[in-house]
Amino acid sequence: MELIKNLQWRYAVKKYSDESVSENKIDQIIEAINLSASSCGIQPYRLMVITNPAIRQKLAEGSFNAQIHASSHLLVFAAFNTITSGYIADYVAMMEEQRNLESGALNALKDTLTPYFSGQTAQQTAIWSSKQAYIGLGTALIAAAELKVDATPMEGFNPELFDEVLGLSEKNLHASVILSLGYRDTDNDYLASLPKVRLPISEFSKKID
Ligand SMILES: Cc1cc2nc3c(=O)[nH]c(=O)nc-3n(C[C@H](O)[C@H](O)[C@H](O)COP(=O)(O)O)c2cc1C
């Protein structure tokens, strides 16, 4: 399977070259993330794709991850703080439209999801949304590897700073996890020549027949 080769090729890059990733490749990665599965299928996160150098310098303040500013693109996975009844109604209406159903055909789904989310605490919803964002992160890593674009997933950033600089709170969002994209600087990244470290499959996985 080509995917295994691509996953062996990828690693979390520490040092990027100055080469930019083409918009076409970025758009394919975005599309792959949008196609990710999400619980209840309601995609409770949004993606910010940032190239602006001044904004990226600000976002990198206080972080040990230079990749926040020193890479081609920065993706911010911003998870929902709450799931409102309005959001569910709009999403279900979109489902009806995309599946050529009559308006109201999916009322039962709407009537199940609405009380489910209104019964959650803000913390529960934020954690649940963030989990869905991480599924998108996984897709992004795979998509980037297939395009031979390098990537670094990162939790080492200041989420409050991101929320403030990107105005996420007023959009009912919070920064969940981030991903830099670009091309490895093979000569200056100490990780570039190191073998990948993984558990033996026999220790990692057990088949129960
Ligand atoms: C959710 C998540 C957060 C991570 N945060 C950082 C980070 O802040 N900085 C960093 O350099 N690498 C970060 N990494 C990269 C991991 O250290 C790396 O994926 C791991 O060591 C496995 O190596 P590989 O991805 O190169 O195969 C993160 C990875 C994940 C999945």
The ligand as a MOL file (V3000), in Angstrom:
LIG
                    3D

  0  0  0     0  0            999 V3000
M  V30 BEGIN CTAB
M  V30 COUNTS 31 33 0 0 0
M  V30 BEGIN ATOM
M  V30 1 C -1.2620 16.1570 18.8450 0
M  V30 2 C 0.2090 16.2960 18.6100 0
M  V30 3 C 0.8970 17.3580 19.1600 0
M  V30 4 C 2.2640 17.5320 18.8880 0
M  V30 5 N 2.9000 18.6600 19.3480 0
M  V30 6 C 4.1580 18.9230 18.8940 0
M  V30 7 C 4.7870 20.1750 19.1710 0
M  V30 8 O 4.2330 21.0520 19.8210 0
M  V30 9 N 6.0210 20.3930 18.6380 0
M  V30 10 C 6.6720 19.4580 17.8760 0
M  V30 11 O 7.7840 19.7290 17.4010 0
M  V30 12 N 6.1070 18.2640 17.6150 0
M  V30 13 C 4.8730 17.9810 18.0860 0
M  V30 14 N 4.2740 16.7940 17.7760 0
M  V30 15 C 5.0100 15.8180 16.9660 0
M  V30 16 C 5.3510 14.5430 17.7330 0
M  V30 17 O 6.3900 14.7860 18.6190 0
M  V30 18 C 5.6820 13.4590 16.7130 0
M  V30 19 O 4.5460 13.2440 15.9140 0
M  V30 20 C 6.0990 12.1780 17.4010 0
M  V30 21 O 7.3240 12.3350 18.0520 0
M  V30 22 C 6.2000 11.0260 16.4010 0
M  V30 23 O 7.1480 11.3020 15.4260 0
M  V30 24 P 6.8240 11.4610 13.8800 0
M  V30 25 O 5.5060 12.1970 13.7540 0
M  V30 26 O 7.9610 12.2950 13.3830 0
M  V30 27 O 6.7660 10.1120 13.2760 0
M  V30 28 C 2.9400 16.5860 18.0890 0
M  V30 29 C 2.2320 15.4940 17.5760 0
M  V30 30 C 0.8850 15.3600 17.8030 0
M  V30 31 C 0.1480 14.2090 17.1660 0
M  V30 END ATOM
M  V30 BEGIN BOND
M  V30 1 1 1 2
M  V30 2 1 2 3
M  V30 3 2 2 30
M  V30 4 2 3 4
M  V30 5 1 4 5
M  V30 6 1 4 28
M  V30 7 2 5 6
M  V30 8 1 6 7
M  V30 9 1 6 13
M  V30 10 2 7 8
M  V30 11 1 7 9
M  V30 12 1 9 10
M  V30 13 2 10 11
M  V30 14 1 10 12
M  V30 15 2 12 13
M  V30 16 1 13 14
M  V30 17 1 14 15
M  V30 18 1 14 28
M  V30 19 1 15 16
M  V30 20 1 16 17
M  V30 21 1 16 18
M  V30 22 1 18 19
M  V30 23 1 18 20
M  V30 24 1 20 21
M  V30 25 1 20 22
M  V30 26 1 22 23
M  V30 27 1 23 24
M  V30 28 2 24 25
M  V30 29 1 24 26
M  V30 30 1 24 27
M  V30 31 2 28 29
M  V30 32 1 29 30
M  V30 33 1 30 31
M  V30 END BOND
M  V30 END CTAB
M  END
